[in-house]
Amino acid sequence: MCHRLRYSSPDELIAEVLSFLQVKPLMLLKCMSKSWNTLISEPTFVKLHLNRSARNTDLAFVSSLRSLLSTC
């Protein structure tokens, strides 16, 4: 059975996709546009990403959130 996910805005879909990326590509994407920087810096996105990262068994460690978000 096919389940379709519904998003109320394109930003929600983008956030969902970006939340699966590792931190380094996310920090590079923050520098691509103001809207992506804002999206990636939002507390709701950070929480979503951290929750997904915590479930990733390949994750060696999680650095300080503040230092990760201040690369741009």
Secondary structure by P-SEA (a helix, b strand, c coil): cbbbbbbccaaaaaaaaaccccaaaaaaaaaccaaaaaaaacaaaaaaaaaaaaacccccccccaaaaaacc
